[in-house]
Amino acid sequence: LVALAVLAVHPGSAAAYVIEALTSIPVDPAADKESVEKAILAAIDDVATHAVAFTPAVVSLREARLVGDRIYLIVLIADQAGQAEIEVLETGAPGTQVERY
């Protein structure tokens, strides 16, 4: 399930792809920590492999939330150009202005 897709483009440059995807896994109360971690990593890998049509340069777990008997995972995926765009947003590079819509 893809929750949000964002396309960032600078004039005169190639598109930069950054998406945030939502997936979930069931929770087994009897599972040990290692099993849960393996299930989380498998779910993240599945999203990175099947949710996008580009080669990810960044795959980052942004949030994990336990709701009932499921763990919901919000995963950020970006290509190389998207990674550069994220760095600009995070650092507030000189001469940049961030506006929210």
C-alpha positions in Angstrom: 0.0 0.0 0.0 1.6 3.2 -1.1 0.6 6.1 1.2 2.1 9.1 -0.4 4.1 9.8 -3.6 6.1 13.0 -4.1 7.9 14.1 -7.3 10.5 16.8 -6.8 11.8 18.5 -9.9 14.3 21.3 -10.4 14.0 23.3 -13.6 16.5 22.0 -16.1 17.3 18.8 -14.2 16.1 15.3 -14.2 13.2 14.2 -12.0 14.0 13.2 -8.4 11.8 10.5 -7.0 10.9 10.3 -3.3 8.0 8.3 -2.0 6.7 7.3 1.4 5.1 3.9 1.6 3.0 2.3 4.2 3.0 -1.4 4.9 2.2 -3.6 7.9 3.0 -7.0 9.3 1.1 -9.2 11.8 2.4 -9.4 15.4 2.7 -12.7 17.1 2.8 -12.1 20.8 5.0 -15.2 21.2 7.6 -14.1 18.7 11.0 -13.2 19.9 12.8 -9.9 19.1 14.9 -11.5 16.3 11.8 -12.9 14.5 10.1 -9.5 14.7 13.2 -7.7 13.4 13.5 -10.2 10.5 9.8 -9.7 9.6 10.2 -5.9 9.6 13.3 -6.1 7.4 11.5 -8.5 5.0 8.5 -6.1 4.8 10.8 -3.1 4.1 12.7 -5.1 1.4 9.4 -6.1 -0.2 8.2 -2.5 -0.4 11.5 -1.3 -1.8 11.5 -4.1 -4.4 7.9 -4.0 -5.5 6.4 -0.5 -4.7 8.6 1.6 -7.0 9.8 1.4 -10.6 13.2 3.0 -9.9 16.3 1.7 -8.2 16.3 3.0 -4.6 19.4 4.8 -3.4 17.8 5.4 0.0 15.5 3.1 1.9 14.7 4.4 5.4 12.3 3.2 8.1 10.7 6.5 9.2 8.1 5.2 11.7 6.9 2.0 13.2 3.7 1.9 15.1 1.9 -1.0 16.9 -1.8 -0.9 16.4 -3.8 -3.8 17.7 -2.2 -7.0 16.3 -0.2 -5.3 13.5 3.0 -3.3 13.2 2.6 -0.4 10.7 5.8 0.7 8.9 6.3 4.0 7.1 9.2 3.6 4.7 10.9 6.4 2.8 12.3 5.4 -0.6 14.3 7.7 -2.9 16.5 7.5 -6.0 19.9 9.2 -6.2 18.4 12.5 -7.3 15.8 12.2 -4.6 18.5 11.6 -2.0 20.1 14.9 -3.0 16.7 16.7 -2.7 16.2 15.3 0.8 19.7 16.5 1.8 18.8 20.0 0.6 15.6 20.0 2.6 17.3 18.6 5.7 20.2 21.0 5.7 18.4 24.1 4.5 21.3 24.9 2.1 22.2 28.5 1.8 20.0 30.3 -0.8 17.1 27.9 -0.4 13.7 28.6 0.9 11.3 26.0 2.0 7.6 26.7 1.5 4.7 24.5 2.7 1.6 24.2 0.7 
